[in-house]
Amino acid sequence: MVDSLGIPPGPSPSPPPPDRDGKRQRDAAAMIQFLLGFSLGNLVGMYLAQNYDIPNLAKKIEEFKKDIDAKKKPPST
């Protein structure tokens, strides 16, 4: 079989692989859900940090460690 210009046709493209039970749709929905949740969490965190007095957890942990270390060591005489 030859087309009107005398060129034989090339190989036909293979059909796309079957979609396995909507896996792509589930993956896309999961990614969108993750991105929306992550973005919303960041926005809420930024709002809270700017408008409320949120304690610095790193400093609180250091203070807690110092208190524990002070209680472990016997007083020097």
N, C-alpha and C positions, 0 to 999 in steps of 0.2 A: 504494500500500500504506500502510495506516494502522494504528497499534497500537490496543490496547483503549481508550485514552483519546482517540483521535481525533487524535493528533499524528503527523505524517509523520516517518519516520526521517531522521536526519541523515546526512551523508556517512560512509561506512565508513572506518575508519582504514586508512591505507596499511600494507602489510606492512613489517617492518623490512628494511633493505638486507641483501643476502646477505653473509655473512662471507667475506671474500676469503682463502681458504686458511688460515684460523685466524690471521689477522694480529693480531687482538685478543689471542688467547691467547699468541702469541709476544711481543707488546709487554708484556703483563702479566708474563710469565715473565722477560723481560729486565729489567724494572723491579725485580722482586723480587730477582733475582740481584744487581743493582747495589746495592740498599739493604742486602742482607745482607752483601755484600762490604765496602761502605763502613762499616757499623756494626762489623763484626768488625775491620776495620783500625783504627778509632778505639779500640776496646776494647784491642786488643793494644798500640797506641801508648801509651795511658794507663798500662797495666800496666808496660810497659818504662820509661816516664819516671818512674814512682813508685818502682820497685824496683831500678833499675840506674842507674849513673852515665853517662848519655848526654851526650856533649859538645855544647856549644852551637855549632851550625854557623855561626851569624851571627858569633860572636866568632872562630872559626877562619878564616873567610873574610877578616875584617878584618885579622887577624894576617898572613895570607898576602899580602894586598895591600900591607901595610906592608913586608914583607920584599922583595917584588918592587920596590917603589918605592925602597927603600934600595939595592938592587943596581943599579938603572938610573942613579941619580944619581952622577956622579963625586965623589969626596971633595974637599971644598973645601980649598985650601991657602993 
